[in-house]
Amino acid sequence: MSPAELQAASKHSNDVLSSLGPDIQWDHSYVAGDKIYCIYSAPSEELIRAHAKESGFPANKITELSAVISPKTAEDVV
C-alpha cells in the first residue's frame, strides 16, 4: 500500500472506532509485505471483529496477548 492508501485506511479505521465507542482502542499496526498486523485493546474478540467488519478490513485471526516482553525484560528483576 502506498503512504496515501495507508493514511486513508487509518482515517477510515479511526472513524469506525469513534462510532464503536471507547471500549476498543487501536494501538498500532505492523505492515509486512501484503499483510497488516493490528494491535488493539478491547474487552472482547467480538468488538474487534465488529471493527473489522464495519471497516471492511479482514480479521482472519485474532490472538489474545498473554504477555509483552522486550530486551528490557531480561534486565528486570521479577
C-alpha positions, 0 to 999 in steps of 0.5 A, a space after each residue: 500500500 502506498 503512504 496515501 492508501 495507508 493514511 486513508 485506511 487509518 482515517 477510515 479505521 479511526 472513524 469506525 472506532 469513534 462510532 464503536 465507542 471507547 471500549 476498543 482502542 487501536 494501538 498500532 499496526 505492523 505492515 509486512 509485505 501484503 499483510 497488516 498486523 493490528 494491535 488493539 485493546 478491547 474487552 472482547 474478540 467480538 468488538 474487534 471483529 465488529 471493527 473489522 467488519 464495519 471497516 471492511 478490513 479482514 480479521 482472519 485471526 485474532 490472538 489474545 496477548 498473554 504477555 509483552 516482553 522486550 530486551 528490557 525484560 531480561 534486565 528486570 528483576 521479577 
